[in-house]
Amino acid sequence: MMRMTLAAEETPYMLSVARRSHRQCWRWSLHNAAAQLLILLVIPLGAAAAKDCPYTPKAGSAERKAIMDALREPAMKELKQPIVFVVAQFKICRDWAFLEATPQKPDGGPVDWSLGVYGDAVANDMCGGYIHALLVKNSGRWRVREYVICATDVPWVGWAEQYGAPAALFPRLD
């Protein structure tokens, strides 16, 4: 049995690398190159996903329509009239959406607040006139998680923590 002595700067790892066959080194180099390539491909994708979160869906897009329609149904029931939204803020991040909008009639006229439960609030200047909503995409479908009509404050302040939604969705309060 041959006994090897290590020089002060040599380690057992260095000797094991030195004893590898050419084929083993080639495989190791190939695996190393594949790992580096994978890292180079994954990091930019992750950065792109982070960069695009949050984003605002384009007007007329199917995604925007699906979110608006999901909110429109409960809002129309509460306001007791057909409505469309004039968007002030609209952000999507992964499977979450935040929307701040003013409801109006489909013909562009103002909502008749007296038809719903907000008549007194509007008459007493206790209605901000906005709808704030948090929606989540579940099983491929957008669903309203929380919404507030006629808020006079900032109802979304606790929604990120309460529902686990990304904080980047919500307007910053500086």
N, C-alpha and C positions, 0 to 999 in steps of 0.2 A: 504494500500500500504506500502510495506516495504521499508524503506530508508536505503541505504548502505552508509557508509562513507569510504573513501579511506585512507589507511595508506599513509605515505609520499612516500614510495617506490612503491606503486601500481599505475597502470594506468588503464584507462578505457579499453584498449586493453587487459590487463592481466585478467581483470574480464570477458571480453567476451570470452576469451579462456577458462577460468575456467568454464563458463556456458555451454560450448559445450557438446553435448551428446557424448557418447562413439562412436556411429556410425559416427557422424560428425568428430570426431578426427581421426577415422580410415580412412575415405575418404580423409581428409586433408593429412594424412601421406602417403597414397597411391599416391595422386597427387604429393606430394613433392618428393617421391621416383621416380616416373615416370619422373618428370622434371629433377632430378639429373641424372638419367640414360640417358636421352636424351642429356643432356649436355656432359656427359662422352663419348657418341658415336659421337656427332657432332664435338667436338673440335679436336679429333684425325683425323677425316676425313678432316677437314679444314686444319689442319697442314700438312697432307699428300698431299693435293692438292697444298698448297703453296710450299711444299718441291719439288714437281715434276714440278714446273714452274720456269724457263724453263727446258726443257729436250731435248735431241737429239734423234730423231727416229732411230730405229735400221736399219742397212743396209739391204735392201731386204724387208722391211716391206711395207705393202700396203699404209700406211700413207705417208711414205717417197717417194714412187713412185708417188703417187697422186700429191704431192707438186712439185716434180721435173718435172713431165709431164706438170703441169700448167705453170711452168716457161719456159720449153723447147720450147713450141710453139712460143711465141713472140720472144724469143732469136734466134731461128733458122731463123725466117723471117728476123730479122735484120742482122744476120751474113751470111745469104744466103747459109747455108750448114747444114747438120745434125750434131748434137753435143750431147755429154754427159757431165756430170759435175764431176769434181774432187773437192770434198767438203773440204773447209777450216773451215767454221763455219756453223752450222746448229742448230737452236734452235726453239722450239715450246713452246708457252705459251697460254693456252686456245685456242682461235680460230685465233691465229696469228702465223706466222712463219717468221723467218729471215734466209736468206741463203747467204753465201759468197762462191763462187766457181770459179774455173777456167774452162772455156769451152775447150773441146778438141774433136777431131774427134772420132767417135765410134771405130775406129781401134787403138786408143791410141795416134795417131799422133797429132801434134799441129794444132790449127785452122789456116786456111788461112785467115788472117785478111784483105787481099787485096780484098776479094770478097765482103765484106760489106762496110759500110761507114767509117770504122776505119783504112783503109789502110794508109792514111796520118798520123794519130795519132800514129800508131805503128812505121812507118818509122821515125818519128821525136821524138821518145821516149816519147810520150805523152799519153801512154796507160798503165795502171797498169795490164791489162790482166785478171782482175776479173769481175765477175758479182755479184752485190749486189742486193738482192731482199727482198721485204716485201710482204707477202701474207696473205690473210685473208680467213677464212672458212665461206662461206655464203650459206645458204640453203643446207648444207651437201657437198659443193663442194669448193675446194681451188681455189682462184682467185688471180691473181697478182694485188697488190695494187700500187706498185711502183717498178721499177727496173732501175739499171744503169749499163751499160756495159762500160768497159774501164776507170773507174774513176781513177784519180790520187790523190784524196783526200779521205775523209770519208763521203760519201753521206748520210749515215744513221743518222748522228748526230741529225737532227731535226725531224726524222720520228716518234718518240714516241709522241712528242707534236703535230705534224701536223696531224697525223692519229689516235691518241688515242691508239696506240699500247703499250703494256707493256714495260717499259724501260729495264726490265730484259732480254729481247731478244737480246739486242745489245751489242757488245763488249765494254768493259770499256776503256775509254781513260784516263789513269793515267798519 
